[in-house]
Amino acid sequence: MTRHAIGVDVGGTKTKACIVRLSDGAVVAEHTEATPCQDGGSAVLDLVCHLAATMQDRARGQTLDIAALGICLPELVTRDGEPASAWNFDWRGLDYRTQLGAFAPLHIDSDVRAAAFAEGWMGAGRGVDPFVYATISTGLSHSLVIGGTPYEGARGFAIHFSGSDIVAFDGEGRAVRHNLELFAGGKALGERYGAITGRPDASALALFEAEATDPRAAEMVANALLSLASYLGQLINTLDPALLVLGGGIGSDPKVTPRLAALTREFIWADGARDMPIVPSLIGDTACAIGVAALAARAHEKIAEKTLSKMERP
């Protein structure tokens, strides 16, 4: 029987659940709802349980074998699969394992690692080693993929490139702090554009749509892309990948990717690296769900193999 897994991509704006065929990564069913971040972690957990149940019912209706349940979060996630931050919502202290583990063997991971794994398996990073996947969406993060496996770091926190302040000094010796996530992340862009237009519900999408007619929007977009490019250039300088894949709603936008790629090359220091490919995600907005479903199945298989190995010992 062909095996499947459920992948749930919990985003800062929307949550997408998919049933993924593990032989080739095909999505055979999906459902998306808005993420109630404003209502807190418990509300988000309730939504994820609802979507997992919905996918489980669809799988039963199609007599599909579900091997595992993968959940990816827009947060720090430890190597043991424990949420370790609360940028969008807080699952720390919640009994999410009991609730979600009732559906299928559970694996929890960072959303950027899930997307990066999918791109290496069946997307823009297939056959490339190593490559970097960068999410430019509600938030900003990255994952270095080596040998098809996203690098986790010592604690599982190797996804940062923009969340902390960078400190420089101007000609007067005054400290200048810059936080890219708070300046050019999708959430920040929407909030800043809403503040200058008097539209508290404005989004990054509204900002980019207004670029052609609103000089304020055009300046904000230009500044955001230039700042993003400078950080991506330093990421390339630090990690020396063979390829940079840009994902997320902003990063993979066909109107944004070539502009951002051109700007990034100005900040790549080595002549031999300046022409490296910088490409958009090939999978799109199902990358996280596909990736975490596959990672969940792989994690479950490893646990089963270890258990069997212990049982076979004399």
C-alpha positions as CSV (number, residue, x, y, z in Angstrom):
1,M,0.0,0.0,0.0
2,T,1.3,3.5,-0.9
3,R,2.2,5.3,2.3
4,H,1.1,8.9,3.1
5,A,1.6,11.4,5.9
6,I,-0.1,14.5,7.1
7,G,1.8,17.7,7.1
8,V,0.5,20.9,8.8
9,D,2.2,24.2,8.1
10,V,1.3,26.6,10.9
11,G,2.0,30.1,9.6
12,G,1.8,33.5,11.1
13,T,-1.1,34.3,8.8
14,K,-2.6,31.0,7.6
15,T,-2.3,27.3,8.4
16,K,-2.3,24.7,5.6
17,A,-2.8,21.0,6.2
18,C,-2.0,18.5,3.5
19,I,-2.0,14.7,2.9
20,V,1.3,13.9,1.2
21,R,2.1,10.8,-0.8
22,L,5.5,9.8,0.4
23,S,6.7,8.1,-2.7
24,D,6.9,11.4,-4.7
25,G,5.7,14.2,-2.4
26,A,2.4,14.7,-4.3
27,V,-0.3,16.5,-2.3
28,V,-3.5,14.5,-2.5
29,A,-5.7,16.7,-0.3
30,E,-5.3,20.1,1.4
31,H,-7.2,22.6,3.5
32,T,-6.2,26.1,4.6
33,E,-7.6,28.3,7.4
34,A,-6.5,31.6,9.0
35,T,-4.2,31.2,12.0
36,P,-5.7,32.8,15.1
37,C,-2.4,34.0,16.5
38,Q,-4.1,36.9,18.2
39,D,-6.1,34.4,20.3
40,G,-3.0,32.7,21.7
41,G,-1.3,29.4,21.5
42,S,-4.3,27.3,22.8
43,A,-6.4,28.6,20.0
44,V,-3.7,27.8,17.4
45,L,-3.4,24.3,18.9
46,D,-7.2,23.8,18.6
47,L,-7.0,24.8,14.9
48,V,-4.1,22.4,14.2
49,C,-6.0,19.5,15.9
50,H,-9.1,20.4,13.9
51,L,-7.1,20.3,10.6
52,A,-5.3,17.1,11.6
53,A,-8.7,15.5,12.2
54,T,-10.0,16.8,8.9
55,M,-7.1,15.3,7.0
56,Q,-7.4,12.0,8.9
57,D,-11.1,11.8,7.9
58,R,-10.2,12.4,4.3
59,A,-7.5,9.8,4.4
60,R,-10.0,7.2,5.8
61,G,-12.5,8.2,3.1
62,Q,-9.9,7.4,0.5
63,T,-8.5,4.3,2.4
64,L,-5.1,5.9,2.6
65,D,-2.4,4.7,5.0
66,I,-1.2,7.5,7.2
67,A,2.3,6.9,8.5
68,A,2.9,10.0,10.6
69,L,1.8,13.6,11.4
70,G,4.2,16.4,10.9
71,I,3.7,19.9,12.3
72,C,6.0,22.8,11.4
73,L,6.0,26.1,13.3
74,P,7.2,29.7,12.6
75,E,9.2,29.5,15.7
76,L,12.4,28.1,17.1
77,V,12.1,24.4,17.5
78,T,14.7,22.3,19.4
79,R,16.4,19.2,18.0
80,D,14.0,17.2,20.2
81,G,11.0,18.9,18.5
82,E,10.1,21.3,21.3
83,P,8.9,24.8,20.6
84,A,11.4,27.3,22.1
85,S,10.1,30.7,21.2
86,A,6.8,32.7,21.0
87,W,7.3,35.1,18.1
88,N,3.8,34.4,16.6
89,F,2.1,32.3,19.4
90,D,3.2,30.3,22.4
91,W,3.0,26.5,22.6
92,R,5.5,26.3,25.5
93,G,3.7,24.7,28.5
94,L,0.8,23.3,26.4
95,D,0.1,19.6,26.2
96,Y,0.4,19.5,22.4
97,R,2.0,16.1,22.3
98,T,-0.9,14.3,23.9
99,Q,-3.4,16.0,21.7
100,L,-1.6,15.7,18.4
101,G,0.0,12.4,19.1
102,A,-3.5,10.8,19.2
103,F,-3.7,11.2,15.4
104,A,-0.5,9.5,14.3
105,P,3.2,9.4,15.3
106,L,4.1,13.0,15.7
107,H,7.1,15.1,14.6
108,I,7.4,18.9,15.2
109,D,10.0,21.0,13.3
110,S,10.8,24.5,12.2
111,D,8.9,25.7,9.1
112,V,12.0,26.8,7.3
113,R,13.7,23.4,7.8
114,A,10.6,21.7,6.5
115,A,10.5,23.9,3.4
116,A,14.2,23.5,2.8
117,F,14.0,19.7,3.0
118,A,11.2,19.7,0.5
119,E,13.1,21.9,-1.9
120,G,16.1,19.6,-1.7
121,W,14.0,16.5,-2.2
122,M,11.8,17.6,-5.1
123,G,12.3,21.3,-5.7
124,A,14.8,24.0,-6.7
125,G,17.6,22.4,-4.5
126,R,17.3,18.9,-5.9
127,G,20.8,17.6,-6.7
128,V,22.5,20.7,-5.4
129,D,24.9,20.4,-2.4
130,P,25.0,22.5,-0.3
131,F,22.3,25.1,-0.8
132,V,20.6,27.7,1.4
133,Y,16.9,28.2,1.6
134,A,15.7,31.6,2.8
135,T,12.1,32.3,3.8
136,I,11.0,35.9,3.2
137,S,7.4,36.1,4.3
138,T,5.6,37.1,7.5
139,G,9.0,36.5,9.2
140,L,12.5,35.8,7.9
141,S,14.6,32.7,8.4
142,H,17.0,30.4,6.6
143,S,18.2,26.8,6.5
144,L,21.5,25.4,5.2
145,V,20.9,22.0,3.5
146,I,23.9,19.6,3.4
147,G,23.5,16.3,1.7
148,G,19.8,16.7,1.6
149,T,19.5,17.3,5.3
150,P,18.8,20.7,6.8
151,Y,21.5,21.7,9.3
152,E,19.9,22.1,12.8
153,G,22.8,23.4,14.8
154,A,23.7,22.4,18.3
155,R,20.3,23.2,19.7
156,G,18.1,23.3,16.7
157,F,18.3,27.1,16.4
158,A,20.3,27.4,13.1
159,I,17.6,29.3,11.3
160,H,18.5,32.9,12.2
161,F,19.9,35.5,9.9
162,S,17.8,38.6,10.8
163,G,16.2,38.5,14.2
164,S,18.9,40.3,16.3
165,D,20.0,43.9,16.1
166,I,23.2,44.7,14.2
167,V,25.1,47.6,15.6
168,A,27.2,50.0,13.6
169,F,28.5,53.5,14.2
170,D,27.9,56.7,12.1
171,G,30.5,59.4,11.4
172,E,29.7,61.0,14.7
173,G,30.5,57.8,16.6
174,R,26.8,57.3,17.4
175,A,25.5,53.7,17.6
176,V,23.0,52.8,14.9
177,R,21.0,49.6,15.5
178,H,19.2,47.8,12.7
179,N,16.9,44.7,13.0
180,L,16.1,43.3,9.6
181,E,13.1,41.3,10.8
182,L,11.5,44.3,12.3
183,F,12.3,46.4,9.2
184,A,11.8,44.1,6.2
185,G,9.8,41.1,7.4
186,G,6.3,40.9,6.0
187,K,4.6,41.5,9.3
188,A,6.7,44.6,10.0
189,L,6.2,45.9,6.4
190,G,2.5,45.7,6.7
191,E,2.4,47.4,10.1
192,R,4.7,50.2,9.0
193,Y,2.7,50.8,5.8
194,G,-0.5,50.7,7.8
195,A,0.9,53.3,10.2
196,I,1.7,55.9,7.4
197,T,-1.5,55.3,5.5
198,G,-3.9,55.1,8.5
199,R,-4.9,51.5,7.6
200,P,-4.2,49.3,10.6
201,D,-5.1,46.2,8.6
202,A,-2.6,46.8,5.8
203,S,-0.4,43.9,4.8
204,A,2.9,43.5,3.0
205,L,0.9,42.5,-0.1
206,A,-0.9,45.8,0.0
207,L,2.4,47.6,0.2
208,F,3.9,45.8,-2.8
209,E,0.6,46.4,-4.8
210,A,0.8,50.1,-4.0
211,E,4.4,50.4,-5.1
212,A,3.5,51.6,-8.6
213,T,1.2,54.4,-7.5
214,D,2.3,55.4,-4.0
215,P,5.8,57.0,-3.7
216,R,5.9,56.1,0.0
217,A,5.3,52.5,-0.8
218,A,7.9,52.5,-3.5
219,E,10.5,53.9,-1.1
220,M,9.6,51.4,1.6
221,V,9.9,48.5,-0.9
222,A,13.2,49.7,-2.3
223,N,14.7,50.2,1.2
224,A,13.4,46.8,2.4
225,L,14.8,44.9,-0.6
226,L,18.2,46.6,-0.3
227,S,18.5,45.8,3.4
228,L,17.4,42.2,2.7
229,A,19.9,41.9,-0.1
230,S,22.7,43.1,2.2
231,Y,21.9,40.4,4.8
232,L,21.5,37.7,2.1
233,G,24.9,38.7,0.7
234,Q,26.5,38.2,4.1
235,L,24.7,34.9,4.5
236,I,26.3,33.7,1.2
237,N,29.7,35.1,2.3
238,T,29.4,33.1,5.5
239,L,28.1,29.8,4.3
240,D,29.4,29.7,0.7
241,P,26.4,27.7,-0.8
242,A,26.1,26.5,-4.4
243,L,22.6,27.9,-4.6
244,L,20.3,30.3,-2.8
245,V,16.6,29.4,-2.9
246,L,14.1,32.2,-2.0
247,G,10.8,31.1,-0.6
248,G,7.8,32.6,1.2
249,G,5.2,34.9,-0.2
250,I,7.7,37.7,-0.7
251,G,10.8,35.8,-1.6
252,S,9.3,33.6,-4.3
253,D,7.2,36.4,-5.9
254,P,8.2,36.5,-9.5
255,K,8.2,40.3,-9.4
256,V,10.5,40.4,-6.3
257,T,13.0,37.5,-6.8
258,P,15.0,38.9,-9.8
259,R,15.2,42.4,-8.1
260,L,16.3,40.9,-4.9
261,A,18.8,38.6,-6.6
262,A,20.4,41.5,-8.5
263,L,20.7,43.5,-5.4
264,T,22.2,40.6,-3.4
265,R,25.0,40.1,-5.9
266,E,26.4,43.5,-5.0
267,F,27.0,42.3,-1.4
268,I,28.7,38.9,-2.3
269,W,32.4,39.5,-1.6
270,A,34.1,36.8,-3.6
271,D,34.3,37.2,-7.4
272,G,33.9,33.5,-7.8
273,A,30.6,33.4,-6.0
274,R,28.9,36.5,-7.3
275,D,27.3,34.7,-10.2
276,M,25.9,31.8,-8.1
277,P,22.2,30.9,-8.9
278,I,19.6,32.7,-6.8
279,V,16.2,31.2,-7.7
280,P,12.6,31.1,-6.4
281,S,11.1,28.1,-4.7
282,L,9.7,25.6,-7.2
283,I,7.2,24.1,-4.8
284,G,5.5,27.2,-3.6
285,D,3.2,27.5,-0.6
286,T,2.9,23.7,0.0
287,A,6.7,23.3,0.6
288,C,6.4,23.4,4.4
289,A,3.6,20.9,4.6
290,I,5.2,18.5,2.2
291,G,8.6,18.8,3.9
292,V,7.3,18.3,7.4
293,A,5.1,15.3,6.4
294,A,8.2,13.6,4.9
295,L,10.4,14.5,7.9
296,A,7.7,13.1,10.2
297,A,7.7,9.8,8.3
298,R,11.5,9.6,8.2
299,A,11.7,10.3,12.0
300,H,9.1,7.6,12.7
301,E,11.0,5.1,10.6
302,K,14.3,5.9,12.5
303,I,12.5,5.3,15.8
304,A,11.1,2.0,14.6
305,E,14.5,0.9,13.3
306,K,16.1,1.7,16.7
307,T,13.4,-0.1,18.6
308,L,13.7,-3.2,16.3
309,S,17.4,-3.2,16.7
310,K,17.2,-3.2,20.5
311,M,14.6,-6.0,20.4
312,E,16.9,-8.1,18.2
313,R,19.9,-7.9,20.5
314,P,20.7,-11.0,22.5
